[in-house]
């Protein structure tokens, strides 16, 4: 399976994707986050679902970009172009996939900024080939194993969250997912854009890189649990003692 998260906040853009691939008893590592060149700019693309569908749709998109006399001016045009490429692949391959017991299940997150955009942009593209945009009241998208990390994001993330804190929350959402399933794991690919126009910075982190942070977070959770107010439960113990 997959864990990919994109966060768009006032201070910039964060993307994080795991790299684990599980096929039966075989486990390998392969990037699920890639960069797409649009003129002199770059946008990131993350996907969950069938790798063959992803690769074919991206190839179609890259062919279209290479053939264009002028690059796109707005990031939403790239999201629409990827949706168009995905629609072509769906028309060609869905029947064969279904006949083979597979589903056309590709989800994608696209983020970045082109010269005509007022700020950084973030989109989720669905298997139906349409897309939605992140907003101030809905600043993140998760694809793949999308449920385990949502509680901490919904509690603590807002469009006003500082960029470094947003990255911490992206990692903690990944960590919660990794702790609950066996098909999401390190290494993780991370890109960040601080909104200054300097573009993306990208790095791959291993489990060893995050060992101190991971162990520290676990220790903090244990300390918080030990300090959790439990006076509200006293009637349970008093009732037991009085039986």
N, C-alpha and C positions, 0 to 999 in steps of 0.2 A: 504494500500500500504506500501511502505518501503523506507527508505533512508539509504544506507550503503555506506561508502567511505573508501577506502584504499589508503594510500600515501606512496610511497617508495622514499626516498631522500638519499643524501650522508650521512646524519647524523643519519639515522635510518628509522623506520617504524611507521606509525600511522594508526589505524583503529577506526572508529566511526560508530555506528549503533543506529537507533531509536528502540523503543520497542513497539510502538502502534500497536494494532491489531483491525481492524474494521470489524465486521460482521453484515451487515444490520444496525440496530440501537444499536447494542452492541459494546462497546469499552472496550478493556482490554489491558494488558501489558504483553509481553512475549519476552524473549531474542531472538534476531536474530543473535547474535554473540556468538560463542562457541569456546572452545579450544580443539584441537586434540592432543593427546599424541602420539609421535613417538619416541620410546625408552625413553631417558632421556630429550628429547626436546619437546617443544610445539609449534604448529602453530595455527593461528586463522582461523576460517571459518565463513563467513557471507553469507547469502542467501536472495534472494527475489523471490517470487513466491509461489506456493502451498506448504503449510507446510507439507502436507502428503508426497509429493515427496521428500522434504528435509529430513524428518525424516527417510524415508526408505533408501535413498541413503547414509546417514551418518551411519546408522546401518550396511549396507553392507560394507562400508569402514572400520568401527571399527572391524567388524568380520575379514576382511582380515588382518588388522594390527595385531590383536591378534593371528592369525594363522601363521604369518611369523616367520621363525627361526631367521632372522636378520632384524632389522628395516631398513627403507629406509635411504640412504646416502645423497640424494639430495632432496630439496623441490619440484622440478619439478616432481619427481616421485610420490609424494603425490597428486599433481594436476592431473596427469594422472590417478592415482588410483581412485580419486573421479570421474573423467570423465567416467572411466570404470563402476563404480557403478551406475552412473547416466544413462549410456547407458542401463544397465540391467533393471533398473526401467522403462525407457522409453519403452523398448521392451515389458515389462509386462503390463504396465498401460496406455500407451498413448491412445490406442483405446477406452478404457472404459471412460477415462477422456473426450475425444472428444465427445463421445456419450452422455455424461452428460452435454455438453455445456461448458466444461472447456478446457483450453489449457495447453500443457506441456511447462511451461514458466520459469523453474527454472534457475536463474543466481546465480553465486557464486563468492566470492573473497576469496582467500587463501593467507596467508602471513606468513613469518617466515624464519627460517634458520636452516638447519641441518648440521651435522658435516662436510659434504663434500662440503658445499657451501662457496664461497669466501666472500659473504656478505649476507645481508638480501634480500629476494625475495618476489615478489608480482605477483599474477596471477589472471586473470579473466577467469572463466569457463562459457561457454555458454550452452543454452539448447540443442544444437547439440552435446554437450559433448566434444568439443575441447576447447583449452585454448590459451591465449596469456599472455606474460610477460610484466610487466612495464619496461620502459627504461628511460634513462636520458631525452629524449625529450618528453616522455609521462609518467610522474611519478605517475599518479593516475588513479583509476577506481571508478566509481559510478554506483550502481545498484539500481533498484527501480525507485523512482522519480528522474531521473538523469539530468534533464535539468535546473532546477531553480538555482542550485548552481554552474553551470559550469562557468559563466562569471567571478566571482571573482577568481576562481581557474586558469582559463586560463590567466588572467591578471597578477596575482601576484605569482603563485607557479612555482618554478623551482627545479631542482635537487639540487641546492645549498642552498635552503631555510633552515634556522635553524629549528630544530625539534619543538621547542615551537611555532614558527611562523606557521609551517605547521599544528600544532594542532589548532591554532587560525583560520586558513583558513578552516580547516575541520569543525569546529564549525560554522563559518559564512556561509559556504555552506549549512549546515543543517538548520541554522536559516532562510536563504533565502527561503529554501524549505518549512519549517514549516509555514512561513508567507503567502505562496501562496496556500497551500492545507490544507485539514482538516484531512487527514489520515496519517500524519507524525507528531510525537510529542515526548515530554519527557515521561519518562526518556531516557537518552542516555547511551550506554555502550561504553567505550573508552579503548583501549589498546595501549601501546607505548613501543617501543624497541629502545634504544639509540645506538644500534650497538656495544656495548662494550662486548657483550657476556653474560651479566647478565640476559638476557631473558626479557619477557614481564612484564610490570606492568599494572594492570587492575583496573578500577573503574567505578561505575555507578553514573551518575550525574542527579539530579532532576532539574526542572525548578527553584526552589528556589536557588539552588547552582549557577546557571548562571544568576540570576536576575540582579546583578550589572553589569556584562559584557553585558547582553542583553540591558539594559536601557542605558548604556554608549555608546554602538554602535549606537543605535537609535538616541541619542542626537548628536553624531558626524556626522551622516548622515544629520541631520537637519541643523547643523552648516555649513557643507560643501555645502549643497544646497543653503543656504543663501549667502555664499561667492562665489558661482559659477560665473565666468566672463560672463556677458551678453551683453557686448558692441557689439558683433557681430549681435545682434538682433535689434540694434537701427534703422536701415532702416525701419523695420516694423512699429515702432511707429511714425517715422517721416512721412512715407507715410500716415498713418492714420490721423495725425494731419493736413496734407496738403490737405485732401479731402474736 
